[in-house]
């Protein structure tokens, strides 16, 4: 799983690193019908889960990464090998959920996505 990178410069860096380990595969946006979004919780949208630094500034995005993406790298059989949350920071939501300054709505989404990733990884 890749998380907590924002904007085009960081995306190009992450994409380049992925190409080093899996040169024959291309990351792509996953449709909401993908099993990972329904492996435990049913998720019906892509939510930009912000990092704490962005929230302090009053926004949900960083470094120009306004549009969130839930992406993946699938093998030739369609099995998801890498799950990517681009322009999101699920890790901060997991870390800050118990802090009253962090909005619970983002923490709940982050936990749902995380639990789906774990369930998917253990069952597919």
ABEGO torsion letter per residue (X at the ends): XBBGBBEAAAAAAAAAAAAAABAABBBBBBBAABAAAAAABBBABBBBBBBAAAAAAGBABBGGBABBBBBBBBBAAGBBABBBBBGBBAAAAAAAAABAABBAAAAAAAAAAAAAAAAAAAAX
